[in-house]
């Protein structure tokens, strides 16, 4: 029984640690991630746009499956966990051999190794030490640092460069684990939502993707927002002046624009939208006494705001309809666009307490209409209320994700641009008993280019030996001449 369980556990271990399993899971993760970019995601997409894009049945199904919030679903986190497990197990199975190769490089050659090495050459020499010196000089001229390896009576040279490339695949594996770990943490502990603010408003709750609300440990106040347009009237940039309020005290402040968020306590506030609320902020009017020829007085009113026209008369704006339509002798709002406004005023006499209401229709007349009042009103300007839309996100795993991206860049650089090159030089006897300098080399990638470099190395060794031979001949001739 124990042997059967051990056999099953071993099969599970080998299956999860196989390259095939890792590739299959990786393909699934890529497909799901691609679906997250193609399917509209909440809350970045306006609910009305979601309703227009999908039928109610389709949207209900997508929500039930979590496809409108893919990167924060439990099953996406489970996929990342499974992929991480396959990477860890595959690395555990293969890393010991790679580490032995890295920690204890093969410095000494034997006859069997020399027989099968593809890149090798034998060069005739007269003296073993002179041959090693020539090989060492050639190694150094190509940027290598040769090491003398002594085993018994045999002395050889060994040189290598970029040994780290042996571990490149494990650097990439570690970077993927960091990225997946950050994604898992974000899926479990992170959140994303939306909040709309009007100038002067402070909030500490946001609307999350799933329709619930999240209370923040601090408040965010909007001190101003606006939109800059191009000459053709299309939006150029949105901006918002935000302040963070904690315990009734302002602790942070920033003007944000698109892609330049406010970050506080790990929570990011991105500029997402800007628009009109449909509510009026201020209406600018002129008021002139009906029975006098004095100059008109300029007044500014908000809804339910009042101001004195003289010592005995005040006026209050009781209602503002941005785009009015008349039905059954009643005025209704057709839309939030202030293209056809209607303004209701109430003029009150302080002595009698009598109040008279009148309407102003700027699109149809310049002065007030309705019951007679002691003042005549004319429309001058309009200031509509507006809101700034902020996308809010808390992603505690982002530092792991960014660290993984940086580490992956390092790993890919090592994997593609660093070539592990090894060189050996050993004095040996050939089949005829002649002294030869055996030179060999190996590279883990770009082998055609390495073969060219190896031929150049052999030519340099031969040139060094020739130079040394000529030097010895010259010294001998000089000694004979003396």
Beta strands, then each sheet from edge to edge (+ up, - down):
strand 1: 119-124
strand 2: 147-151
strand 3: 154-161
strand 4: 191-198
strand 5: 202-208
strand 6: 213-229
strand 7: 235-246
strand 8: 249-257
strand 9: 262-264
strand 10: 267-289
strand 11: 297-301
strand 12: 306-308
strand 13: 313-321
strand 14: 323-327
strand 15: 330-335
strand 16: 342-349
strand 17: 355-360
strand 18: 369-370
strand 19: 375-394
strand 20: 421-429
strand 21: 435-443
sheet 1: 1+ 21- 20+ 3- 2+
sheet 2: 8+ 7- 6+ 5- 4+ 19- 10+ 9-
sheet 3: 8+ 7- 6+ 5- 4+ 19- 10+ 11-
sheet 4: 12+ 13- 16+ 17- 18+
sheet 5: 14+ 15-
end
